[in-house]
Amino acid sequence: MYDVSDKLAVITGGTRGIGLEIARHLLTAGAKVVVNGRTSTAEAEQLQSTFGKDRVKIALCDVSKPAEATSLVQDAANAFGRLDILIHSAGGPVPGSVLTLTADSWMDAFALHVHPVFHLFRAAHPWLAKKGGAVLLISSVAGLRGCPNSVAYQTVKGALIPLAKALAFDNAAAGIRVNVVAPGIIRTRFHAQMSDAARDHNIANRILLRREGSTSDVAEGAMSMICNEFITGEVLTIDGGMSMRVTA
């Protein structure tokens, strides 16, 4: 259905979870990918083995550091001679209320989830503008609705939405589209500590479709946002109907 033959995608947080599954979908549709993480994973190395080192590069760096985020994009584009798709999936949980969260944790949340978009996009812009590129930011339903004991996480995930809209508005004339996906409860390492009781409660009382989501569910939605050339500045919620509920 999707054809991204020979296009290059750079995916932060691409060595595991949602980012890795989006990489797999893009590769299956013909793309080449640079998957980024702070450390490599067996899953990323298996992806590289399956699709080949000529189509999959594992780039290890910390995109919360501006210079490393910029270099990630520049090195990828120079190595492949193009950059068509930029996906910011790097992130992680930041538990704590405003009274329990440390000031460092608050700042670190922005450094990882929000600030890299500024540096990644600026570095990628000349390449994305050449043929009309696509940018996708991975937010969360926590950025759309209230969520207990996660003031930093829901703030930074929420901030990605107006950031994407601003980038979409300012760069449409260059042919660059910018969109967001907002996943709900997706079974990845992020939810590894969730108890069986909490999982059962979510399925019985919170998620309308009565199951947790999969990384493939998110990747399918991501592919639509990446490939549909008439969508920009939009948010696709992928949560099984959870965020529609009035009560938890």
KADA-V973548 format. One record per residue. RES is the residue in one small letter. NEAR is the number of other C-alpha atoms within 12 Angstrom. Layout:
RES:NEAR, RES:NEAR
This chain:
m:14, y:21, d:19, v:28, s:20, d:23, k:33, l:41, a:51, v:57, i:51, t:49, g:42, g:46, t:39, r:36, g:36, i:47, g:42, l:43, e:33, i:49, a:51, r:39, h:36, l:44, l:36, t:26, a:26, g:22, a:35, k:42, v:51, v:49, v:50, n:42, g:36, r:25, t:21, s:24, t:22, a:14, e:24, a:37, e:25, q:20, l:34, q:29, s:16, t:16, f:24, g:18, k:20, d:20, r:32, v:39, k:37, i:40, a:35, l:26, c:29, d:26, v:38, s:31, k:24, p:24, a:21, e:25, a:40, t:29, s:28, l:40, v:46, q:29, d:27, a:37, a:31, n:17, a:22, f:25, g:20, r:32, l:42, d:42, i:49, l:55, i:49, h:49, s:44, a:42, g:43, g:31, p:29, v:33, p:23, g:21, s:20, v:19, l:13, t:16, l:20, t:17, a:16, d:13, s:24, w:28, m:20, d:25, a:32, f:32, a:27, l:38, h:44, v:40, h:30, p:40, v:43, f:29, h:28, l:42, f:42, r:26, a:29, a:38, h:36, p:25, w:34, l:36, a:25, k:19, k:21, g:32, g:40, a:49, v:53, l:50, l:54, i:50, s:44, s:41, v:34, a:35, g:32, l:31, r:26, g:22, c:24, p:18, n:19, s:28, v:29, a:39, y:40, q:36, t:34, v:38, k:43, g:33, a:29, l:44, i:37, p:25, l:32, a:37, k:27, a:22, l:32, a:33, f:21, d:18, n:26, a:27, a:17, a:21, g:27, i:40, r:41, v:48, n:45, v:46, v:45, a:42, p:40, g:42, i:38, i:32, r:24, t:25, r:17, f:22, h:20, a:16, q:13, m:17, s:11, d:12, a:12, a:18, r:23, d:16, h:18, n:30, i:25, a:17, n:23, r:26, i:28, l:25, l:21, r:19, r:24, e:32, g:32, s:25, t:30, s:26, d:30, v:40, a:37, e:30, g:32, a:45, m:39, s:30, m:35, i:43, c:34, n:23, e:22, f:19, i:27, t:36, g:32, e:32, v:33, l:35, t:32, i:36, d:36, g:29, g:27, m:33, s:29, m:19, r:17, v:13, t:13, a:20
